[in-house]
Amino acid sequence: MEVHNYADIFPMMTSKEYNELKRDIKENGQMDDIITYEGKILDGRNRFKATSELGIKPNLSEYEGDNPLQYVMSTNLKRRHLTDSQKAIVGRRYVKYYSILAKQSQGQRGDLTSVNQFTNVERASDKAGEVVGVSGRYIDMADEVINKRPEMEEKIMSGEI
């Protein structure tokens, strides 16, 4: 099953975390549904991978809300143990998608405050920093590093750096 772009804002689990999840699913079954949106995995990439490897039919549920990006941010920030550097990259990715949504919504609806907060480019990294728990300046620094050395992004997200 294909993964939604929003799900890729966050890194996959480390090998240790993944092996623990897989072992737990094998022993106890899949406790949380894999959430899909537009026919793609919105939340639960690791669960999907584990159930596939174990030969277990995954439990799927369709996302029913109206803000799938916020859903991904909210559910993952609460349960993932990310370093500040990983949070900065997540914040950078978050700004990217919110900027796209803001451009799409311009002139359509004035009540989309969660999107409209990102129409001011100077404040986007500060707002994203508030969401992910690092400073906006740290997100800007991550952006500078990734723009100069794109190969660093995956090393940071994997926890290698």
ABEGO torsion letter per residue (X at the ends): XBBBAAAAABBBBBAAAAAAAAAAAAAAEBABBBBBBGGBBABGAAAAAAAAAAGBBBBBBBBABABAAAAAAAAAAAABBBBAAAAAAAAAAAAAAAAAAAAAABGABAABAAAAAAABAAAAAAAAAAAAGBBAAAAAAAAAAAAABAAAAAAAAAGAX
